[in-house]
């Protein structure tokens, strides 16, 4: 894992991507710090963090699009498979390199509350709690982007899929408010999600049989629930959308509440998509 970590981190700085990423993050956060804390003299640094969350929609797809897609396109992934390391070590080595790259500008950002605090009184607990949640949310989003890169060999496609997924996560609460919570609406919406899941299985396994089985396993229970106990499925889809609103988990921290469940949520999403990536790479290895 250490060798992969060093290799990936070195490649980001050799190709200038690392410097561009760090400069972009610092510029984005610096603009909001100047506007909110310095120009308008507002002491809440947590609002800088909250406003900067939008930055991930651009930064994460650019950071993650090449991590596996480029390896597959150039067939250099075959060299990695020949090394005496496991797929888990390979995936986590690459993932930790991206997390370390993301941590560098945030380490510099950690000095900003001290700078703002020299001009007035601020809540350091809220500021640094929000910064910790911001970092862990970034870790979760990077894991999502890494998974998107692992299922395609085209960097542009990986970036577009990651961007689309993150936009959905960003707008999830607004979208859930547009959908009625009736049993029929929830069933149809969940069936659409099941269809998309089947297409992802087809993309990962290259098997229409596996995709068909996935569709049957998800469609049949949904239809039975709607016919037998429609009240149990009413509102299920909007509830699921609310659970997928990753960006909204920051609201508790910026509101002054150190939400342990939010931290667990970010870590769980990161672990889940790292697991998905391991499965996708393992499938590629033996195909």
N, C-alpha and C positions, 0 to 999 in steps of 0.2 A: 504493500500500500504506500509506503514511504517513497519508493522509487517513482510510482505513478504520480503521486502528489507533487514531487519536485519537478517531474517532467512536464506536467500540465501547467504548473505555476510559471515555470521558465518559458514555456511556449507563449503564454499570454503576454509576457513582457518583451519577449523577442519579437513578436509580431505587432507590438505597440498597442494591442487591444487592451492590455492591462492598464496602461497609462491613460488611454482614452476613457476607459470606464471610470477610473478613479477621478479624473478631471471632471467628467460629466456629473458624477454624484456630488462632488464638492461644490461645483458650480450651481447645481440645482438647489441644494440645501442652503448654500450661501446666499442665493437670491432671496429665498424666503426668510432667512434670518435677518437680512438687511431690511426687508420690507416690514416684517412683523415686529421684530425686537428693537431694531435701531431707528427706523424711520417713524414708525407709529408708537414707539416706546412701550410696547406691550411686553410684560415680563414673562409670559407663558411660553417657554421654549417647546413645550409639548405640542403647541399648535403649529410650530414649524415642522415637527415630525409628522403630524397628521396631514398637513398640506403636501408634504413631500412624498407621500405614499404613491401618488400618481406617477412618480418617476419610475417605479418598478415596471410599469406597462411598456416602457421603452428599453430600460436597462437590462431587464432579465432576458427577453428574447435575443438581444444582441449578444449577451454574455454566454448563453447556453446553446445557441443554434449550432455551433461547430463541434461541441464536445464529443459527440458520437457520430453525427452525420458526416463530418469531414473524414473521420477515420474509415467509415464504410465506403465513402466515395473513392478514396485513394487506396482502399484495401489494406491500409496499415493496421487495421484492427486484427488481421490475421497474425501479424507479428506479436501483438499483445496477447493473443490466445496461446501463442507458443511459449510465453514466459511462464516460469514456475510460480504463478500466482493464481488465486481463485478469481472468479468473476466478481465476487463480493468485494474483494480487495481492489480490483480494477475500478469498479463503480464508485466505491467510497473514496478512493484516491482522487478520482476526477472531481467528485462532488466536494470534497474538503478543499481542493484547490480553488474552486469557484467561491466557496464560503469564505476562505481566507482572503481572496481578492476583494470580496464585498466588505469584509471586516476592516480592511485598511482605511478607506475613507471615513468609515463610521468611527474608527478610533480617533481620527482627527476631529470629527464632529463632536466627540465627547468633551472636547475642550470648550465648545461654544457656550454651554451653560455657565461655565466659570467666567467667561468673558462677559456674558450678559449680566451675571450676578454682581460683577464689579460696578455696574451702573445702578443697581437697585436690588430689591429683594425678590427672589424667585424660589419656587418649590423644587429643590434639587431632587427630591424623591420622585416627584411626578415626572420631571424632565428625564432622569436616567431610567426610570421604569418604562417610560414611553420609548426611549432609545433601545432598551433591551427587547421590548416587544417588536419594534421596528426591524431589528436585526433578525429575530427569529421568524418574523413574517417573510423577510427576504429569503431566509433559508428554505422555508416551505415553497416559495414561488420558484426558487432556483431548482428545487427537486422536481417540480412540475415541468419546467423548461427542459431539464435534463432528460426526463422521460420522453418528451416530444421529440427530442433530438435522437433518441435511441431507436425510434420506430421508422425512421426515414433516412435516406442517404443524401437528401437535398437540404442544404442549410436554409435556403429561402423558405421551403415548405415547413421546416422545423420552426423557424422564426414566426411564420404566419400562424401556425397552429398554436404556438405558445401565446402569441399576442391575442388571438381570438379567445383562448381559454381564460387569460387574465382579464380581458375586457368583460367577459361573462361574470367572472368572480367579482369584479369591481361594480358591476351594475346589477348584481344578483338580487339585492333587496328591492330595487326599483322594479325589476322584472317580476318578482313574486307578487308585488302589489297590483300588477296588471292582469294577473290570472285569477279567475274565480276559484273558490275552494270547494266547489261541488264535487260529488263523487265521480260524475262522468268526466268533468274537466281534469280531475286528478288522475283518473285511470288512463285517459287518452294521452296526457302529458307524460306519465310514467312509461307508457308504451313507446312513445317517441324516444325517450331516454334509453329504453331497452334496445330499440333498433340501432341507435348510435353505438351502444355498447357492443352489439353484435358486429357492427362494421369495424370497430376497433379490434375485436377478436380476430376478424378476418384479416385485417392488416397485419396483425402480429403473428398469426399462425399460418397465413396463406391457405387456410382450409375453410371452404364453404360449409363443410359438415360441422366444424366447431362453432362457426358463426350461427348456423341453423339451430344447433342444440342450445346455444346461449339464448337465442330468441325464444325458443319453446319454453325453456326453463323459467324465463322471466314473464312471458306473455300469459301463460296458462294460470299461474297464481294470481296475477292481476285481474284476469277475467273472472276467476272464481270469487275473489274478494268482492268484486263489483256486483256479481249476481247474488251472492249469499249474504254478505254483510257490507253493504255500500257505505254505511255510516263510519266504518273503521278506516276506510280509505279516503273519505272526504277530508280535504285539507292536507293530505299526506305530501303532495307535490310541493305546495308552497312551504310547508315545514322543511322539506328536504332542501329547497332552494335557500332558505334562511340559514341552514346548517353549512351551506357551501359558500356563504358570503365571507370570504377570508378577510377582506379589507375592513369589514365592519367590526372585526374583533379588536381593532385598535381603539375603538371609541371608549371602552372602559378605561384603558390606560391614560388616554389624553384627558379623560374626565376625572382623573385623580384616584382611580381605583386600580390597585394592583391585582389583576384578575389571573389567578393561578390556572383556571380552566382555559383561559386564552392561550397561555404559554404551552399547556399540554396539547391544545388543539394544533398549534403551529408545529410542534415537534411530531405529533401524530401524522399530520399531512406530509411532512418531510420524510418520515420513516416509510409511510405507505408508498409514496412515489419513488423512493429509492428502491423499495422492494419490487415495484412494477418494472423499474429500469433493469434490475438484476434479471428478472424473468425474460424481458425482451432481449437482453444481450445474450443470455444463456441460450435462448431459442436461435438467435443468429449464429452463435458459436457452433451449434450442432446441425445447422441447416446446410 
